[in-house]
Amino acid sequence: MRKIIAVIIAALLMSPLATSAYALSNEASNQDQPAGLYNLNTVNNKNIFVNNVDGYSLQIDKGMNVDMSYSSVYTVLENNEKRIEIFKQPLSGISKTGYIDYSNKFIQNTADHKVEYNGNQTIAGRQVHVLSWNRAKLTRVKNDKNYYLVLDISENGFVYTIFIKANNPIGNLGGYVYLLNDFYTFQPTKSPFTHKSSPINLETKDWNQETSDFYIKYFSESASLTWGIFEPNTAMFDYEPLNYLENYINYSFPIILNYSEFENTYKHPNLKLRLDTAYSNGKTMELTLQTNWKARGTGNMVYDVLSGKYDMFLRDYALTIKDFGHPVIFRLGNEMNGDWCPYAGYNTSRDPMVFKEFYRYIYSIFEEAGVNNTIWVWNPNAESFPNFKWNDTLMYYPGDEYVDVVGLTAYNTGTYYASKGEKWQEFDELYGNLYNEYYRNFGQPLMICEFGSASLGGDKTQWVSTMFENIKYYSNIKVAVWWDGCDWDTNGKIARSYYIDDPISVLDVFKKYLKKSWKLDSYA
């Protein structure tokens, strides 16, 4: 029967009259998605979905919504009871086993994830790796789908991953065998499509006047590049080292980066002091909020947030920013596509949707509190770890209404870890392709939320000089923040020195290029 289905599908693909056998309500992809990315056909009373971009077909439930707005990455099939995400992962530089093992490391967190089955099966004549598990329902997520099943199929140098989440127990795996009974691959006939996000509409933003003016001055299309800095002593309310740097280079950084965490369930102990101190020093804060790693064996804090355990903390956090009243550049859960972050999909059920729910939920708390002075920045890492399609940057995008500025982060990490593949990279190597990709995919202004060059492995002074000469051509980057700090190795030694005065000649380059002062109340 599978061969008969394949022949019928092949014939349909060759026909320009192949159309959907039934109508779908597809709010995401219908907005600007080109026709022909997929077909829906009825064959022998089966509902067959044909993906013309990735070149496969399979049977699906009738009436599922189809979203191919990010067809360069994945396809979504969804109804009220289940969500199916399908990825075609090239096996380039990694084996099928390596891909599966790396993807499924989250199951080591047995406090949150209960594995029901993990092994290989032969289904419809194919070797399939099957993993099923569940986690607790997240009470702050509407219609949370907390039962999971992943089917990984290797064929012709690719792994086809069928990722299923349901809001009821999946039970016998045979209930989803139909997805593979008629699974068929073919040569793709359509190019991938990626929806481009929309820029914000200032007329619909509920910002106070000062925040609107700030956004226009520093993030509008006509705005020139503005510089910011992370100087670690400011986190301890010591601005003397920063004042020294600014006096040396004769430039006042208008934006400073600061970090905060979920330190308790009640309120942030010194958020108001951080904001007030920055403002009194003539600075606007790029405020970053991250979850912590919990003690081993006690679970993931992201799940706690989405179960309401930090509601009081978040309401106080939002109200503190609201009462502050002045503009705050707010960056929530940065580098979420990196496996070092607890809120990465790598650590939350191989499911980046958890991060999107986390982001949207905190956004909703700010809205309920009436916060009207936050500029929301969504900031992935330049490279995804793992670099798999299910962990692609776009998998974490929460939606246009939640993002005012799109952030970029890429470091020249130098060669301290050369044995692990790290190498010296010039600014254009780091940001050239990345900028072009973001410019294609996002309509919002761009911001380098943090970056720097290490000192080991090349000429850092020349690196910074070349960076200044080239960054002016990246016209949609409106703010760039230098990270004046370091990374430590496991022995407590400096592995990557990003210090702005290491060597001191780097400061002289900053002094050469940064000649314009800035005042907080100057909105020309």
C-alpha positions, -999 to +999 in steps of 0.1 A: +000+000+000+028+024+008+042+020-027+008+027-042+005+059-021+039+070-032+030+066-069-002+086-064+016+113-046+043+115-073+016+119-099-001+146-079+032+165-075+036+166-113+001+180-117-004+218-114-040+210-103-030+193-070-048+212-043-060+209-007-088+184-002-102+206+026-099+241+039-075+250+067-075+279+091-038+289+090-033+323+105+005+322+106+014+312+071-014+327+051-003+363+057+024+362+030+033+326+024+038+318-013+015+291-028+027+256-035+049+250-005+027+221+004-003+201-008-031+184+012-046+154-007-071+127+000-058+093-011-078+061-003-096+081+024-063+091+040-053+127+045-019+131+030+003+161+037+030+167+010+059+190+019+073+203-014+102+222+003+117+193+022+105+166-001+084+142+021+048+132+026+029+115+054-006+109+067-020+134+091-052+140+110-080+158+091-084+195+099-049+202+112-036+237+107-004+239+086+022+265+093+052+268+069+061+304+076+095+292+086+098+263+060+135+268+058+136+254+093+105+233+100+068+226+094+041+228+120+009+207+119-014+215+148-049+212+162-062+217+197-050+183+210-016+179+194+013+198+177+036+181+153+068+197+142+088+181+114+125+188+107+148+176+079+182+176+095+213+171+072+238+147+087+268+169+081+297+164+104+276+143+128+262+108+129+226+098+134+235+085+168+254+117+177+224+138+166+200+118+187+221+116+218+230+153+218+193+162+212+180+141+240+204+150+268+175+168+286+162+134+298+191+134+323+169+159+343+148+132+359+132+157+383+112+172+355+111+146+327+097+111+330+108+089+302+083+063+290+102+047+262+137+052+247+149+028+220+149+017+183+120+001+165+112-011+130+081+008+118+068+004+083+101-012+072+122+017+086+146+018+116+132+045+138+145+059+171+116+064+194+116+086+226+085+093+246+083+112+279+061+136+299+065+165+323+042+182+347+015+206+332+026+242+332-003+261+349+006+294+333+005+280+297-029+278+280-036+243+267-001+231+277+009+200+257+031+181+281+032+146+266+059+141+240+069+116+214+099+120+190+105+098+159+139+101+143+142+084+108+175+083+089+174+083+051+197+095+023+220+115+045+192+132+065+174+126+097+137+133+095+125+143+130+088+141+138+083+158+171+049+154+187+034+170+217-001+163+231-022+175+259-033+140+269-012+109+275+002+094+243+000+058+256+007+031+231+032+042+204+010+024+179-014+054+181+012+074+160+024+047+137+002+061+110+026+090+106+052+065+093+030+040+075+028+062+045+060+082+050+076+089+016+105+110+005+112+127-029+133+154-045+120+188-033+102+209-058+100+243-040+125+266-024+122+273+013+103+304+026+110+324+057+085+350+069+101+383+077+090+400+109+074+434+109+089+466+124+070+481+153+043+507+148+050+536+172+014+547+170+003+515+186+030+513+213+018+522+248+051+538+257+055+570+278+068+600+259+104+597+271+106+561+260+091+569+226+116+597+221+145+574+232+134+548+207+132+573+179+165+588+187+185+556+190+165+529+170+147+547+142+158+542+106+177+575+106+195+569+139+233+565+137+253+540+156+254+545+194+279+527+217+273+510+251+294+490+275+293+463+301+317+473+329+314+447+357+320+471+386+288+490+379+268+459+390+283+466+424+273+503+421+310+514+416+311+537+386+347+549+391+363+524+367+338+534+341+344+571+347+381+565+342+375+547+309+352+575+297+376+602+307+404+585+290+386+581+256+366+613+260+333+595+254+303+590+276+287+556+270+249+563+270+239+526+275+253+502+301+246+465+303+235+450+336+223+415+346+197+403+370+184+369+380+155+352+398+171+354+432+140+345+452+102+342+448+094+376+464+113+405+447+147+415+433+167+428+462+183+459+445+167+464+411+155+499+421+189+509+432+205+496+400+181+516+378+184+548+399+221+546+401+225+542+364+201+571+357+219+594+382+251+586+363+235+596+330+230+561+317+202+541+302+203+504+312+202+474+290+187+452+317+191+415+313+169+390+332+179+353+333+169+322+352+194+305+374+206+269+373+189+250+402+207+225+423+214+192+406+184+169+407+159+196+416+146+205+382+146+235+359+136+270+371+119+278+337+092+252+346+088+268+380+082+302+364+056+288+341+039+271+370+034+304+388+061+300+415+077+334+407+046+354+400+052+377+430+088+382+420+079+391+385+051+415+394+074+433+418+101+434+391+077+448+366+063+474+390+098+485+400+106+492+363+073+510+359+078+532+389+113+540+377+096+556+347+126+562+324+135+541+294+148+506+300+161+483+273+149+450+285+166+418+274+149+386+286+167+352+284+195+360+260+214+334+240+184+310+244+196+288+216+228+280+235+229+248+255+246+266+284+213+284+292+188+267+315+160+281+294+173+267+261+152+240+244+182+217+249+173+218+286+135+220+283+122+189+266+140+195+233+112+221+230+120+258+222+082+265+225+088+264+263+111+294+259+085+313+238+059+306+265+083+318+291+090+350+272+053+357+264+042+350+300+067+375+315+057+400+288+020+396+299+029+403+335+046+436+324+015+444+304-008+437+333+013+459+355+010+488+330+048+490+323+052+516+296+089+523+296+105+490+284+120+484+250+119+446+245+150+430+230+150+394+218+186+382+216+198+348+203+234+337+201+250+340+167+255+302+165+231+276+179+244+249+202+235+223+192+235+235+156+204+215+147+172+227+130+150+220+160+173+245+179+175+271+152+173+308+161+138+311+145+124+284+167+127+308+196+111+339+180+081+348+202+062+369+177+063+404+163+042+420+190+067+409+217+099+422+200+109+459+196+146+453+188+164+422+176+197+415+193+229+400+179+257+384+199+290+370+185+324+371+201+359+367+187+368+341+214+404+338+204+425+306+205+427+297+242+405+267+234+421+260+200+422+223+208+384+224+208+381+241+175+381+278+185+399+302+162+406+339+158+377+355+138+376+391+124+345+412+129+332+407+094+336+369+098+314+370+128+288+395+117+288+396+079+266+366+072+248+370+105+238+406+097+226+396+062+205+367+076+189+389+103+183+417+078+164+393+056+144+377+085+136+407+108+120+441+102+130+455+136+162+475+141+192+455+152+214+458+183+247+441+192+237+434+228+272+424+238+304+415+220+342+418+222+375+403+211+397+381+231+434+390+234+450+356+227+454+345+191+459+377+171+463+414+171+434+427+192+442+463+187+440+459+149+409+438+153+391+467+170+404+492+145+391+471+116+358+466+134+353+504+137+362+508+100+337+481+089+308+484+114+296+517+097+284+496+068+260+476+089+234+504+088+206+486+106+227+480+137+218+510+159+235+501+191+267+481+199+277+472+234+313+462+242+316+435+269+345+447+292+351+415+311+366+380+307+358+343+307+375+320+332+386+285+327+379+257+352+411+264+371+402+300+377+426+314+350+415+340+325+407+321+293+393+350+272+402+385+280+377+409+264+388+438+286+387+471+267+421+481+281+439+448+274+461+459+258+459+496+266+463+504+229+427+492+224+415+521+245+434+544+222+415+530+193+382+537+210+394+572+218+402+577+181+368+566+169+345+577+197+346+615+197+309+624+203+295+629+238+260+621+247+235+634+273+205+616+287+181+645+282+193+654+248+167+643+223+176+663+192 
